[in-house]
Amino acid sequence: MNKYPILLILVFLVVFGSCYTAFSQDDAYVSSLKRELKHAEGKHRIDVSNNLCRYYMYSEPDIALYYAHLSLNEAYKNSFINEKITAYNLLGIVYNSENHFDSSFINFNKSIKIAYFLRDTVQIASILNNIGFINFRLCNYQEALTNFYQSLNYYEHINDKSQIGSSYNNIGLIYNELKEYDKALKFYRMALQLGKSEKKASLLGPSMTNIGFVYSRRGESRKALLYLDSALVYCKKYKDKYNEAKIYKEIGIIYLTNKAYNRALEFLKISENENKKLKNSIELASVYERQSECFMAMNQLDKAMELANKSLKYSSVVVYKKYLVRAYKNISKIYEKKHDFQRALLYYRKSIETNDEILDQQKISIIYNMQLQQETDKNANQIAELNRQKQIQSLVISKQNWQITGLVILFLLTIIILYVIYKNKKHKQEIKLESAIHNLKEQRAREVLEAENRERKRIGEELHESLSQILLLAKLTVSSLKIKDHYLTIKQKEIVGNSINLLNTAFDELRNISHNLTPFLLKEKGLVECIEDMLHKIGKTNHWIVNFEDIGFDERLNNFLETTLYRVVQEITNNIIRHAEASEINCQMIKTEKELTIMMEDNGKGFDVNKLKTADGIGIHNIYSRVENLNGTVLIDSALGRGTIFTIIIPLNT
């Protein structure tokens, strides 16, 4: 009996069963919400309607609009003010997803008007941010800039560090589009600095990515690649696939600008695959446009046309007219190269017409922006007037009760001041003690490492100067026997020959041990050449393919730093050789003004990083200990079956 059809049927049933279960879970969730909606009332009915709206928001916008309106009607029916803000917000988001920007503007303006009335700072800032991105899509850069600055002011008022950093990045985005690169860099660096000082991982990758984009636009490819490579490390660590895909696209654009078309296509293909997984139609439109430009430059016009049409298709899906204009222009250029001037002119006209549509949309949106600005100014004046009236009222009350209030305040202030003085003194003592303990630990750790280096050097030199002389004398003594070859028997000749070979082996082993204990090349040539020499020797064994690259090492580091980092790289390399079962070792060293980064990568069997915490291995603990003593960071990216990446980051300004 043939078993294959039965196996195929079983596989189909398993896959179908899994898919059916997933769909059933979604259906069950929506069905339960719809059943709940029939009996829900008041705020509960609004919450259920909002959840249904969010569920259908991107898949079936018309149904989402129905539930958003249902939520809005219920809010008006029961006079729920906060719920009106949410309902109008949802309507604005749904209309924006359908590219109905005028309707989106109207609902966002209604939402923000209520938020102003309630003085809900968080909602105001969020809605201004949403409106800014609509203006950005419509190429209304000045209006978008105003929205982002207003949003920033509100976030600064409530001291929301994450949103402040995001606002810096948004403002930089506009300046980048306006080709005001110095201003863009200023805001991106402010976001990066905030991310570092507040340890906000969500700001680090995007900020470095944006800085790389600016350098790319300015034609400073080396700086751009440096920042993009660093950003890629953070994006992979925190699984930020959206920015990772953008970085690959930008690296492709850099190679395209430098006319390295095949290299550009490699990175653009990676970006294409990542954006397909993310279903990011806007980025796919941009990626296909750049791929088309590569093939056009290589004079492969049919392939260029195929990709230009893909770019046009995705630009049409998201109705992103800025990309539509560029897609039409690309197709026009390809037809021109094919000498089909009639079609070239047709698509060129389409690009002009689409650009005119953008201008028309901008004119319409200006009206809504003026209404928003008027509402903003009006509410700002109302808030100022309310504050002024409160101040007057407060002054009247304080005048009537100044004696009682003054005495109470004075008493409370006295207690508070005494308490603050006590706490401050205690806090200073604690800080002083902690600082002393920390400095002592750091000093002891550094002394241990320096003592270890001195002892290694001493042992190495003694081995080289003392034991090597003894071995040399032994070799000369045995060699003198070989001179008297004719007096020796065959067995004695064999013993003498073996003794000389063993002494030569001992010499080689002594030289290797001495060099490992105190690498003389490190003292003479420095860290980079010493590591390159070590890896070169490993490559010469023909067991491993070794690649080495260094960037930014224009001058030597201090002796302690070089020795410590050499030991770290040596330890990682030994781990790869002993345990990884790899066939390829890649080492990249990057030095900037502020930090030094070393990346060691292998294609071996990998390991479970989570098990490092309970591992007994001395090597890994030595790596962490040495790097922490330099105030550095160790990042390990590994999994079973896909190799390992060690990333060492050392600050240079401490």
Buried (B, 14 or more C-beta within 10 A) or exposed (E): EEEEEEEEEEEEEEEEEEEEEEEEEEEEEBEEBEEBBEEBEEBEBBBBBBBBBBBBBEEEBEBBBBBBBBBBBBBEEEEBEBBBBBBBBBBBBBBBBBBBBEBBBBBBBBBBBBBBEEEBBEBBBBBBBBBBBBBBBBBBBEBBBBBBBBBBBBBBEEEBBBBBBBBBBBBBBBBBBEEEBEBBBBBBBBBBBBBEEEEBEBBBBBBBBBBBBBBBBBEBBEBBBBBBBBBBBBBBBBEBBBBBBBBBBBBBBBBBBEEBBEBBBBBBBBBBEBBBEBEBBBBBBBBBBBBBBBBBEBEBBEBBBBBBBBBBBBBBEBEBBBBBBBBBBBBBBBBBBBEEEEBBEBBBEBBEEBBEEBEEBBEEBBEBBEBBBEBBEEBEEEEEEEEEEEEEEEEEEEEEEEEEEEEEEEEEEEEEEEEEEEEEEEEEEEEEEEEEEEEEEEEEBBEEBBEBBEEBBEBBBEBBEEBBEEBEEBBEEBEEBEEEEEEBEEEEBEBBEEBBEEBEEBBEEBEEBBBEBBBBBBEEBBBBBBBBBBBEEBBEEEEBEBEBEBBBBEEEBEBBBBBBBBBBBBBBBEBBBEBBEBEBBBBBBBBBEEBBBBBBBBBBBBBEEEEBEEEEEEEBEEBBBBBEBBEBBBBBBBEEEEBBBBBBBBEEEE
